[in-house]
Amino acid sequence: MDLKILKYNAGNIQSVLYALERIGVDAIVTDDHDEIRSADKVIFPGVGEASSAMRYLEERNLDSLLKDLRQPVLGICLGMQLMCKSSEENNTECMGIFEEEVKLFRPEISRIKVPQIGWNNIFDLHTPLFDSVPEKSYCYFVHSYYASLGSHTIATTEYVLPYSAALHRDNFYGVQFHPEKSAAVGEQILRNFIEKI
Amino acid sequence: MLTKRIIPCLDIKDGRTVKGTNFVDLRDAGDPVELGKLYAEQGADELVFLDITATVEKRKTLSELVKRISHQINIPFTVGGGISSVEDVSVLLQQGADKISVNTAAYKRPELLGELEKEFGSQCIVLAIDTRKEDDGEWYVYLNGGRTKTETRCIDWAIKAVSLGAGEILLTSMNHDGTKQGFALDITRQLSDKLSVPIIASGGGGAMKHFLEVFGQGHADAALAASIFHFKEIQIPDLKHYLAENGIEVRR
């Protein structure tokens, strides 16, 4: 398995690499176009701010490279959001792989904190990405912006409102939570991406 | 629903856990990685590693430890203890830490919070505050591990710190720490209701009902404890079962 992790100006890339190591999978972190294009599968991780990440990708043509990939791609957190149509975070035009739009949580009750930090459950699970993952499993989330529900939603979570915990279109998958930090459930999801997708 | 979090804290010196532990089933209970891994398996939601090493080799041992932790532990963890610069934080995050906590250094130079927020995002900045309620009924900020009193009210510092970039507050009540008589419900609730970021309550957790109180009356988002977990006075699965039975959403 030739697995590549896209390197760009976002945090948490190392955590994804270590999580893969824990389940016995080797991966290479790279921003080399040829290496990404020739990979069997690609992971597009990220923690950070949408507009600066998008600008960084565009300057290196990594956005068009990602959009043209035909092998399975898994976006994580900011990675998933950048694969959507747009983000309210500094009004950023994103890649448009998923039609869903990314919006800011606007709770009406002040006691609901933004960002959402912690463990929340995922439900209405579809696709083999969630094989052997029970409905209402808990995953670890850290985010202020969310992707709305839409035709590409394959998992739902509720915080302020129901939103997309995961998206899927063709060879592209995205998860809002951090599988690399979501204990055994997260490891199962990473394993599914490696083995079942 | 977003759950309330249970966070064991491990004090580290020279790469080893400081407080004694009661884990006969561990090969090496002094190894923070082994202990942390056990807590993760038992259902801890996050871990905090607090380094109290004072030697010059501190930076190197800590970054090596963080690397070992992130290789082996599959839940989020925070690292704290003497962090005072963007460079300190950069090393720890690169080694795989999810969050870092700052305390005295941020109070002395509040711009540090803004620098960290700009560089890494507020989601990885935990501001630790040690606070004590004085005879005048106000909660004041203490520095240097509780040795130095300031004239700043806890609530004022917390509000300022969040506006500068702190993404979470780890609030330790010195009046309650070590007493096992329960958390400081009033100041925890005051901060939680006033601030838009999560509050981690610390200090005083000695019985399961104290956790129920701090989540219920105290409006805490997370609760942190050390020795009661290390000495198995409370087991994490039992605590979560108890909280769930009493209507608190927890991950199980």
Interface residues (C-beta under 8 A of the other chain):
Chain A: G11 N12 Q14 S15 Y18 A19 E21 R22 V47 G48 E49 S110 R111 K113 V114 P115 Q116 I117 G118 W119 N120 N121 Y138 Y140 F141 V142 H143 E158 Y159 H178 E180 K181 S182 A183 A184 G186 E187
Chain B: M1 L2 T3 R5 A40 D45 S70 H71 Q72 N74 I75 P76 L93 Q94 Q95 G96 D98 F120 G121 S122 Q123 C124 G167 E168 S192 D193 S196 V197 P198 H219 D221 A222 R251
